[in-house]
Amino acid sequence: MKVFTEKLIRLMILAGLIVSMMPVLRGPALQGQEITGSHKIKWIRVGALQTWFSNSGAEVEYGRRGRNCCQETDQADQFYWDAQFEYQDRVCSKGFWLGCTNFDDPVAGKTFEYKVISAGNRFANVLTVTMPEVFKMVGRFNHPTVFVDNTPASDNNLNDVVDEVDENLKADRMIVSVLHTPMGLTITRKIYGFSQQNHDDYFIYDYVIKNTGIINLQGGHIDRTLTGVIFHLQERYAPGFTSHLGGWEVAGNSSWGANTVHRQLGTNPLADDFKYRAWYSWYHPHSQAPSYESDWGNPDHRSPRALGAPGFLGGLTLHADTGPDDQADDVYQPFGTIVIDSDHITSSDIDQYSKPRMTDKYNYMNAGHMNPQHWEIVGDQFGDKGSSAINGWDQTQNYGPYTLAPGDSIHVVQAEGVGGLNRALCQEIGTKWFLDDGPFDMPDGSTSDDRDAYKRAWVWTCEDSMMQIYDRAMTNYQSGFDIPQPPPPPSDFTVMSGGDKITLTWAENALSYPYFDGYRLYRAINRPDTLYEMIFSCDANNAVHEFEDRTAIRGFDYYYYIETKDDGSQNDIYPGVALVSSKFWTMTNTPAYLRRPAENKLDSIVVVPNPFHISAIDNQFGRTNPDRIAFYGLPKFCRIKIYTERGDLVDTIDHIDGSGDELWDSVTSSLQIVVSGLYIAYFEVTEDIIDEETGAVIFKKGESTYRKFVIIR
């Protein structure tokens, strides 16, 4: 057996026997924070729609990680739908304002004609403005335990933190927030999330605004009747942000909602078509797009050529008290639904003692309904040119005005969600449109030779999806959240890599569910944010709790999830179709892959592929891992050092999993992508390796060898 030292390798490199090119550099991210005070967030991520919520009472711009952390990625860092996929952010910021008239302010020592406190859209202050007392997540059950190769492997470990389990909770998750304001009004906000597949694309928000007299967290208290109380909610929707993050944006400021168009429904309860008190918004073509028709749906100009804005988003009012002494639903609420310039100073300034600013805000809150509406003003123009706000408009809903004596309260309930086209359909439509691959199948079953009409018609089916959300949210709320539930997910899901198979096992807790009818297993290759294929299914009469995936190919990454299913008898929307547990309960975020047993001689080590050629990625490890190189035939424990021909250390890999395989994605220790050249991989055994059966020494610590390999880009 040949033994090489690291020193010898370096001497060979410096002597010119082994040869390289310097890699490309990347820049660092900045750090920062955006909310004053003890800011906290919690996620609801049990369904296709996922987002975070703040203890400030509103999810302000850059409110999760801060303005200076990751500006490009965090500006529209809310409302991920469909959350399985990358770059699905659809909301830029949210806010609420609370106002009253003729307020004798105990801090300022004077009376304000209009007193307004606010959180958002851009800033919040949880020290002196919206002061949280309670902020917790309640769950019907804890998320399952998910492991891949004995390592925790679920996003839920960080983003689904349940503070309290309530088995009687009808929703899957409920976030409870109680906060006080300097006006003496206490706001209790409950947000409900659902994992059942017919209800997992919206949230329900339940607000109670009560005159408690509490003005701070130190016990300050005032007893007074408040007049002209208006509760204002505001949303800055940005459904085109996905293209901005993905790097294929062709439409200027579409990233933060410049061309988002808004519509309100049900502003006149006396109208013959009155049904919903609702609102929705959509991505309208932007003037910097190649053409008006080409930009409908914000199509991705790269591969896969999916629609980038395949959904409408909005919400509806489910209930608003007529008054503190009358809890009947007031169909005239919200009494105001205007749009506000997203960059107006009122969205940025939260000064609760500025008389001019509070007057401006109260006037907006008290403005009534907009006529004509924003969508009517824009018409068939480009969205960013159809009205005067340069960077877009925000939707608003205003409830009131109420008179609240000490102890009085009002109750407002909203639902908000995203309705649109599934990912597979988005890819199909986008690809057919780009290739002009007609004839085109229209949503109504007819065909057309007009590719633009085809794409636009499918985009507008998202409006129907919003109506569907309205209907389902209303039914859910009116039933007291008593919707049928799928069987629970397995409480444990384990994936173990092997030499010729990947073994999946799961818990049996769903067997006791009365309508249980088996399991389905799904798999994705090389990345979790892609379409999955079903690889196994069983029914109740042949239910098993282990599966061996023997179709996996060495060198590829595999991600999995499992869903439990019922017999279809409980589905009240699509009878006969099984209700299934959400894939997000068990979706793995760590890859499993085939790992051959470790070898007992260094001569067995090979580099695959060698040479590596970027043009041959389809024949290597696939387009989702285009830079992957594998080291096969390794000892159980070794250190791999990769050098350029000039002797520059590129990367160091500690191989510690006991297998004979290690994968490298051609990225240096400084997160640089390596370039074309000749490279040397130096392998050194890091500990004595003993044969467990015979006790013989297979390797001694320090034994080493090297391999040369070529990268061509």
Secondary structure as GFF3:
##gff-version 3
##sequence-region A 1 713
A	DSSP	alpha_helix	6	14	.	.	.	ID=ss1
A	DSSP	beta_strand	41	44	.	.	.	ID=ss2
A	DSSP	beta_strand	51	54	.	.	.	ID=ss3
A	DSSP	alpha_helix	71	74	.	.	.	ID=ss4
A	DSSP	beta_strand	91	105	.	.	.	ID=ss5
A	DSSP	beta_strand	110	119	.	.	.	ID=ss6
A	DSSP	beta_strand	131	139	.	.	.	ID=ss7
A	DSSP	beta_strand	145	148	.	.	.	ID=ss8
A	DSSP	beta_strand	151	152	.	.	.	ID=ss9
A	DSSP	alpha_helix	156	159	.	.	.	ID=ss10
A	DSSP	beta_strand	164	165	.	.	.	ID=ss11
A	DSSP	beta_strand	173	180	.	.	.	ID=ss12
A	DSSP	beta_strand	185	193	.	.	.	ID=ss13
A	DSSP	beta_strand	202	211	.	.	.	ID=ss14
A	DSSP	beta_strand	226	237	.	.	.	ID=ss15
A	DSSP	alpha_helix	241	246	.	.	.	ID=ss16
A	DSSP	three_ten_helix	252	256	.	.	.	ID=ss17
A	DSSP	beta_strand	260	265	.	.	.	ID=ss18
A	DSSP	beta_strand	278	283	.	.	.	ID=ss19
A	DSSP	three_ten_helix	293	295	.	.	.	ID=ss20
A	DSSP	beta_strand	311	323	.	.	.	ID=ss21
A	DSSP	beta_strand	326	329	.	.	.	ID=ss22
A	DSSP	beta_strand	339	341	.	.	.	ID=ss23
A	DSSP	alpha_helix	345	348	.	.	.	ID=ss24
A	DSSP	alpha_helix	355	365	.	.	.	ID=ss25
A	DSSP	alpha_helix	374	378	.	.	.	ID=ss26
A	DSSP	beta_strand	393	404	.	.	.	ID=ss27
A	DSSP	beta_strand	409	420	.	.	.	ID=ss28
A	DSSP	alpha_helix	423	435	.	.	.	ID=ss29
A	DSSP	beta_strand	440	441	.	.	.	ID=ss30
A	DSSP	beta_strand	447	448	.	.	.	ID=ss31
A	DSSP	alpha_helix	451	459	.	.	.	ID=ss32
A	DSSP	alpha_helix	461	478	.	.	.	ID=ss33
A	DSSP	beta_strand	492	497	.	.	.	ID=ss34
A	DSSP	beta_strand	502	506	.	.	.	ID=ss35
A	DSSP	three_ten_helix	509	512	.	.	.	ID=ss36
A	DSSP	beta_strand	516	525	.	.	.	ID=ss37
A	DSSP	beta_strand	533	538	.	.	.	ID=ss38
A	DSSP	three_ten_helix	540	542	.	.	.	ID=ss39
A	DSSP	beta_strand	546	549	.	.	.	ID=ss40
A	DSSP	beta_strand	558	566	.	.	.	ID=ss41
A	DSSP	three_ten_helix	583	585	.	.	.	ID=ss42
A	DSSP	three_ten_helix	602	604	.	.	.	ID=ss43
A	DSSP	beta_strand	606	608	.	.	.	ID=ss44
A	DSSP	beta_strand	612	613	.	.	.	ID=ss45
A	DSSP	three_ten_helix	614	619	.	.	.	ID=ss46
A	DSSP	beta_strand	629	632	.	.	.	ID=ss47
A	DSSP	beta_strand	638	644	.	.	.	ID=ss48
A	DSSP	beta_strand	649	655	.	.	.	ID=ss49
A	DSSP	beta_strand	661	664	.	.	.	ID=ss50
A	DSSP	beta_strand	677	685	.	.	.	ID=ss51
A	DSSP	beta_strand	689	690	.	.	.	ID=ss52
A	DSSP	beta_strand	697	699	.	.	.	ID=ss53
A	DSSP	beta_strand	704	712	.	.	.	ID=ss54
###
